[in-house]
Amino acid sequence: MIILGIETSCDETSVALIRGNKKNENVQLLSNIIVSSLLLHAKSGGIIPEIAAREQIKYIIPVFEKALEESKLQKENIDAVAVTVGPGLIGSLLVGVETAKTISYVWKKPIIPVNHLIGHIYANFISKINNSKLIINNSAVPEFPAIALIVSGGHTDLILMERHGRTKWLGGTRDDAAGEAFDKIGRLLNLPYPGGPHIERLAKDIKKDLYSFPRPLIESDDFDFSFSGLKTAVFREITAIKNLGNKTIANISYSTQEAIFEVIVKKTLMAAQKYNAKSVLLGGGVAANNELRARFEFEIRNLSTQMRDPATAGKLEISFFVPEKRLCTDNAAMIATAAFYNYKSIPWQQIEANPALYFD
């Protein structure tokens, strides 16, 4: 089955084509074109919805044509259209939704609505031929039950996946998401937008957590997150410092990253233990952070070793999956893949953008 995916929930405009094999549930990426208006938003330190939507109107047709050209496919080869219907910016969502509805009507193809957040999880199901995975055992694809962590600018959510199409929301951010905290703290440090990649770069060579910022909710027995207090703590520290030199900025960056990652890794693995997960999946823009990937790999390896049963010595219990970096940020490949594994088409007339869409 070949599915054309469309993703326009924020500032990216993306069209992709994937080939899914129902026999072995393998997904091959045929093309994945992404164009972003991020440089325009960097000037203002954040996404401006009207600018994002206007740029997407300009990009959507050329991106669509380029995706078809790269895949070497024609409309006759395509079995269905998948599109992000939410959550996201209403103007941006409408660009993708109306494009997908038009294609569905003109080409007479089924259309599948996809939750953008679920899409991030399914970036982990794209064939390893096109997708680098940090796998701690010999499992080639995620096994269920699985715990998925979606960590991005707007979301920090923990999901239990019992199987395809059956998910349960375990907890999420009460205020600032992890990526949002990085961006806001980045602004406090006078770093370019988005702040996360710059904080990662500056923290890379630091070895000591000098500031020991608070780890909000780290001791709570739920799966919720809160990072607004961390932002406030960093603000107070910066305000008290007279000379914010490069070394100080690097140390604050490191301490910020340590605080955020310690919380999300601990809570994710707590969920994995509680629900006897066979896999832990990472998704979202913050998942591109090398330190976060390494931290998860290290902690899951230790946890898996502790969970070994004498009867199965040498066999690790939990696998860790994370998409390659280009599939962590918003892209249409993950949307098409989510549609393949959760195929449920509806009439194109019933497809609507829903910026407030969350988990059922």
Secondary structure, 3 states (H helix, E strand, C coil): CEEEEEECCCCEEEEEEEEEECCCCEEEEEEEEEEECHHHHHCCCCCCHHHHHHHHHHHHHHHHHHHHHHHCCCHHHCCEEEEEEECCCHHHHHHHHHHHHHHHHHHCCCEEEEEHHHHHHHHHHCCCCCCCCCCCCCCCCCCCCEEEEEECCCCEEEEEEEECCEEEEEEEECCCCHHHHHHHHHHHCCCCCCHHHHHHHHHCCCCCCCCCCCCCCCCCCCCCECCHHHHHHHHHHHHHCCCCCHHHHHHHHHHHHHHHHHHHHHHHHHHHHHCCCCEEEEECHHHHCHHHHHHHHHHHHHHHHHCCCHHHCCCCCCEEECCCHHHCCCCHHHHHHHHHHCCCCECHHHCCCCCCCCCC
